[in-house]
């Protein structure tokens, strides 16, 4: 018997797909829709119209089209609720996005997220008791 005649049945068996050994397809589950990262183009040339701080880690930005964005800071910024001016580090392309940073009293704070939101949270009315 020739060695090629022994090899041919083995080669044919290897070429046949085995459905029993195939992994079952993963069932499609509906995951929560993730918010895509947003950006404000030309932030260094008037693209940012307004901003508002919320706590020590969150800044809301408004662009010149009246869209609002929520930016989360990487670190704790103790001066954030009290500042009147923040600087924007938008890199050379001038786009404010999640890879940008803000300067608060000379300290640089990178952003961890930058997403589009409906608007800033409503300010609570002061009640005198």
ZIFEN-V705239 format. One record per pair of residues at least 24 apart in sequence whose ideal C-beta (glycine too) atoms are under 10 Angstrom apart, sorted by the first residue. I is the first residue (numbers start at 1). J is the second residue. Records with the same first field share a line. If there is no record, write none. Layout:
I=J ; J
This chain:
34=115
35=70 ; 113 ; 114 ; 115 ; 116 ; 117
36=115 ; 116
37=97 ; 98 ; 99 ; 113 ; 114 ; 115 ; 116
38=63 ; 67 ; 68 ; 69 ; 70 ; 71 ; 96 ; 97 ; 98 ; 113 ; 114 ; 115 ; 116 ; 117
39=63 ; 69 ; 90 ; 93 ; 95 ; 96 ; 97 ; 98 ; 99 ; 100 ; 114 ; 116
40=64 ; 65 ; 67 ; 69 ; 71 ; 88 ; 90 ; 94 ; 95 ; 96 ; 97 ; 100 ; 114 ; 116
41=90 ; 93 ; 94 ; 95 ; 96 ; 97
42=90 ; 93 ; 94 ; 95 ; 96
43=88 ; 89 ; 90 ; 93 ; 94 ; 95 ; 96 ; 97 ; 100
44=88 ; 89 ; 90 ; 91 ; 92 ; 93 ; 94 ; 95 ; 96
45=90 ; 94
47=88 ; 90 ; 94 ; 95 ; 96
48=86 ; 88 ; 90 ; 96
50=120
51=85 ; 86 ; 88 ; 102 ; 120
52=120 ; 121 ; 123
53=77 ; 79 ; 80 ; 81 ; 82 ; 83 ; 86 ; 104 ; 120
54=80 ; 81 ; 120 ; 121 ; 123
55=80 ; 81 ; 121
56=80 ; 81
57=109 ; 112
58=113 ; 120 ; 121
59=86 ; 102 ; 104 ; 109 ; 111 ; 114 ; 120
60=117 ; 119 ; 120 ; 121
61=86 ; 88 ; 96 ; 102 ; 114 ; 117 ; 120
62=119 ; 120
63=96 ; 116
66=119
67=116 ; 117 ; 118 ; 119
68=116 ; 117 ; 118 ; 119 ; 120
69=96 ; 97 ; 113 ; 114 ; 115 ; 116 ; 117 ; 120
70=113 ; 114 ; 115 ; 116 ; 117 ; 118 ; 119 ; 120 ; 121
71=96 ; 97 ; 98 ; 100 ; 101 ; 102 ; 109 ; 111 ; 112 ; 113 ; 114 ; 115
72=98 ; 111 ; 112 ; 113 ; 114 ; 115
73=101 ; 102 ; 104 ; 109 ; 110 ; 111 ; 112 ; 113
74=101 ; 108 ; 109 ; 110 ; 111 ; 112 ; 113
75=107 ; 108 ; 109 ; 110 ; 112
76=109
77=102 ; 104 ; 105 ; 107 ; 109
78=104 ; 105 ; 107
79=104 ; 105 ; 106 ; 107
80=104 ; 105 ; 109
